[in-house]
Amino acid sequence: MKTPYLLITFDFPTNLWIIALLILVMLLICTIVLLFSKLFKLQDEVEKNISHRKNKNSANIVPISQNVNLTEINERLKNLEIRFTTKPEVARITPPAPPDAEKKYEFNLTVPQKPLVEEFYMSTPNLGGYFEIEQKTDVFRPTISLYKFRVDVKDSSKAYFEFFSDESGIKDALSNPKRYIEPVCYEENDAFNGAKKIVIQQEGIAIKNGDKWMVDKNHKAKIKYQ
């Protein structure tokens, strides 16, 4: 009787994939075991550090007495907070009023009026260098009035005068300057044919003497023919 033989056959490609799979599973298991071992070690170190810190902090903490009133402590803390956050009030000192502060001063703000200037008009001067006061008129008279007077506001016996007339009066003066001009005026130029104006260069000064206005010889009016 022949002994039976167990015939085992291997499919080479299939067996190779099975072996590779087994190797991968073993490597995965080893990796997991190593990770868990490292994790356990790390956990132990963390627990040791935490316990060490707790022990260190507990040594520095002063235990609170049971008799301490927490409400009173909170009130004190609030008072301190208010004291440091509130701005200090600046004391305002009011200076004493000067002795004359209650006195009332009155000021006159009215503008003084300008003094009225007295003006009048004269006609032909006398050859002696003066004007008869009877010639005086307060208004200008055409052709007749030849000179305008302005009384000094500080001295009523003093007046400033100038040649002042209309076209007819100017023609009369130009036609006969020795009669109308030269007795009371200095001539900067000679009268000439064709002249139509008598221009005042400077006012003259006359002094009242009785019934006459005497012209100061050193202060005759100055004119110029144009």
Stockholm file with secondary structure:
# STOCKHOLM 1.0

chainA/1-226         MKTPYLLITFDFPTNLWIIALLILVMLLICTIVLLFSKLFKLQDEVEKNISHRKNKNSANIVPISQNVNLTEINERLKNLEIRFTTKPEVARITPPAPPDAEKKYEFNLTVPQKPLVEEFYMSTPNLGGYFEIEQKTDVFRPTISLYKFRVDVKDSSKAYFEFFSDESGIKDALSNPKRYIEPVCYEENDAFNGAKKIVIQQEGIAIKNGDKWMVDKNHKAKIKYQ
#=GR chainA/1-226 SS CCCCCCCCCCCHHHHHHHHHHHHHHHHHHHHHHHHHHHHHHHHHHHHHHHHHHHHHHHHHCCCCCTTCCHHHHHHHHHHHHHHHHSCCCCCCCCCCCCTTTTCCCCCCCCCCCCCCCCEEEECSCBTTTEEEGGGCBSSCCTTTCCEEEEECSSCTTEEEEEECCCHHHHHHHHHCHHHHTTTTEEESSCCCTTCCCEEEEECEEEEEETTEEEECGGGCEEEEEC
#=GC SS_cons         CCCCCCCCCCCHHHHHHHHHHHHHHHHHHHHHHHHHHHHHHHHHHHHHHHHHHHHHHHHHCCCCCTTCCHHHHHHHHHHHHHHHHSCCCCCCCCCCCCTTTTCCCCCCCCCCCCCCCCEEEECSCBTTTEEEGGGCBSSCCTTTCCEEEEECSSCTTEEEEEECCCHHHHHHHHHCHHHHTTTTEEESSCCCTTCCCEEEEECEEEEEETTEEEECGGGCEEEEEC
//
